[in-house]
Amino acid sequence: MEQASLVIACGGTGGHLFPGLAVAEEWTARGGRVLLLVSEKKIDQEARRKYTQYQFETIPAIGKPATFSPKMLPFLWKLWRTMGRCGGLLKEFKADAVLGMGGFTSLPPAWAAKNAGLPAFVHDSNALPGKANRLTAKFCQKVFIGWDAARKYFGSREVVQTGTPVRAEMRHLPSRAEAAAKFGLDPNRPTLMVTGGSQGARRLNSLVAQAFTSFPAGTQVLHIAGPLDQQRVEEEAGGREGYHVIGFCDDMPSAYAVADAVLSRSGASSMTELSFLGLPSILVPFPYAADDHQTKNAEVFSTAGAAFLEQESALDAGKLAERVTTLMSDLQTRDRMAQAARSLAVPDAAARVCDAIQATLSRK
Ligand SMILES: CC(=O)N[C@H]1[C@@H](OP(=O)(O)OP(=O)(O)OC[C@H]2O[C@@H](n3ccc(=O)[nH]c3=O)[C@H](O)[C@@H]2O)O[C@H](CO)[C@@H](O)[C@@H]1O
């Protein structure tokens, strides 16, 4: 491929950032240039420091307020200014195309691309696409989706089911023994990994800490509590034998490598990783996610037999312990779920995204 230049807007949350990085890996491996647009949020700025091989620019993270809120005017002003800034960045970078990985951070660059006569694309990893993506899609040549369930929300637009890209580092997990040593765990004991997505999950964190004493004997927990909740969870549960708490995990491959099963929020990127790695899970949707989209995500897995879906409102420590016990003590069930999870994976999702962009560029 000639040096086609792709701008990837992937800021705001791990659920946008990591699939965006996966596309960047594939695009540069094919000889293309990449500019990543991220937000000022900590997770994005840390990625900027970690992935020094890429060119980054920071644009404001824009969250849409309620339609009739007084915050609407400042929001529209910020959106307008960011669109102008993106137009400048596309020109400077000599962009050939723009890809938004979701959320309102994708809208200004896609709009700027359309304005500049460049092709734009948006990726939606959720089963129920967000409003921002449905709006961004109007400026795009093609819409990429993670799961087929999202297709019907994009009307007459050209939709390609690419799957959600997974970072290359997930392809090379360390051995279980290495991973266990990293977290001070015993590689020979059954291990439950708990994660609330890139932002943590306060109530779920507490439920796990309370339920732990009723988990099957010998079970270890690697609890990724999120940076804001680490200290509180450590106070509630830390110090117990076999219970290891961390805040943000910057080595998810090791966390997955030591896990026999995972208890997780149902953010699309976490779920994509679970299916890619073939891990059985208990999914507890974040109850306040926009339009309850995490329930729709979790239903994709529970319908396929890849996960147990539990609503937080119906969950207490006793019920959670029961679910964990079923999962940790029944190898056959775990194997069946792992297989079902694997059957939902699209291992070459980043390649599919790049193929679809290149197909459009080659028609230009
Ligand atoms: C609360 C909310 O609305 N969350 C949304 C957000 O996901 P959010 O970013 O919360 O969560 P996701 O599960 O989609 O992604 C988390 C990503 O962060 C990584 N990770 C997580 C924890 C950690 O300590 N270290 C780490 O690297 C995971 O490996 C994964 O790649 O965007 C997703 C994609 O649109 C949506 O599906 C989620 O519903």
PDBQT file of the ligand as one rigid body, heavy atoms in Angstrom, charges set to zero:
ROOT
HETATM    1  C1  LIG A 401     -19.691   2.951  31.321  1.00  0.00    +0.000 C 
HETATM    2  C2  LIG A 401     -19.765   2.907  29.840  1.00  0.00    +0.000 C 
HETATM    3  O1  LIG A 401     -20.666   3.452  29.215  1.00  0.00    +0.000 OA
HETATM    4  N1  LIG A 401     -18.773   2.213  29.251  1.00  0.00    +0.000 N 
HETATM    5  C3  LIG A 401     -18.683   2.107  27.796  1.00  0.00    +0.000 C 
HETATM    6  C4  LIG A 401     -17.230   2.321  27.340  1.00  0.00    +0.000 C 
HETATM    7  O2  LIG A 401     -16.457   1.274  27.852  1.00  0.00    +0.000 OA
HETATM    8  P1  LIG A 401     -15.282   1.166  28.910  1.00  0.00    +0.000 P 
HETATM    9  O3  LIG A 401     -14.084   1.869  28.462  1.00  0.00    +0.000 OA
HETATM   10  O4  LIG A 401     -15.843   1.460  30.237  1.00  0.00    +0.000 OA
HETATM   11  O5  LIG A 401     -15.095  -0.414  28.869  1.00  0.00    +0.000 OA
HETATM   12  P2  LIG A 401     -14.794  -1.512  27.800  1.00  0.00    +0.000 P 
HETATM   13  O6  LIG A 401     -15.113  -2.724  28.513  1.00  0.00    +0.000 OA
HETATM   14  O7  LIG A 401     -15.452  -1.346  26.473  1.00  0.00    +0.000 OA
HETATM   15  O8  LIG A 401     -13.208  -1.380  27.546  1.00  0.00    +0.000 OA
HETATM   16  C5  LIG A 401     -12.296  -1.422  28.541  1.00  0.00    +0.000 C 
HETATM   17  C6  LIG A 401     -10.926  -1.557  27.907  1.00  0.00    +0.000 C 
HETATM   18  O9  LIG A 401      -9.987  -1.104  28.846  1.00  0.00    +0.000 OA
HETATM   19  C7  LIG A 401      -9.040  -2.142  29.127  1.00  0.00    +0.000 C 
HETATM   20  N2  LIG A 401      -8.693  -2.031  30.549  1.00  0.00    +0.000 N 
HETATM   21  C8  LIG A 401      -9.645  -2.084  31.500  1.00  0.00    +0.000 A 
HETATM   22  C9  LIG A 401      -9.315  -1.969  32.832  1.00  0.00    +0.000 A 
HETATM   23  C10 LIG A 401      -7.958  -1.796  33.172  1.00  0.00    +0.000 A 
HETATM   24  O10 LIG A 401      -7.583  -1.687  34.343  1.00  0.00    +0.000 OA
HETATM   25  N3  LIG A 401      -7.023  -1.772  32.191  1.00  0.00    +0.000 N 
HETATM   26  C11 LIG A 401      -7.352  -1.865  30.871  1.00  0.00    +0.000 A 
HETATM   27  O11 LIG A 401      -6.472  -1.830  30.003  1.00  0.00    +0.000 OA
HETATM   28  C12 LIG A 401      -9.742  -3.446  28.785  1.00  0.00    +0.000 C 
HETATM   29  O12 LIG A 401      -8.808  -4.450  28.502  1.00  0.00    +0.000 OA
HETATM   30  C13 LIG A 401     -10.572  -3.002  27.571  1.00  0.00    +0.000 C 
HETATM   31  O13 LIG A 401      -9.785  -3.017  26.402  1.00  0.00    +0.000 OA
HETATM   32  O14 LIG A 401     -17.167   2.201  25.902  1.00  0.00    +0.000 OA
HETATM   33  C14 LIG A 401     -17.550   0.917  25.402  1.00  0.00    +0.000 C 
HETATM   34  C15 LIG A 401     -17.387   0.930  23.890  1.00  0.00    +0.000 C 
HETATM   35  O15 LIG A 401     -18.263   1.865  23.318  1.00  0.00    +0.000 OA
HETATM   36  C16 LIG A 401     -18.979   0.572  25.843  1.00  0.00    +0.000 C 
HETATM   37  O16 LIG A 401     -19.315  -0.732  25.427  1.00  0.00    +0.000 OA
HETATM   38  C17 LIG A 401     -19.093   0.696  27.358  1.00  0.00    +0.000 C 
HETATM   39  O17 LIG A 401     -20.408   0.402  27.758  1.00  0.00    +0.000 OA
ENDROOT
TORSDOF 0
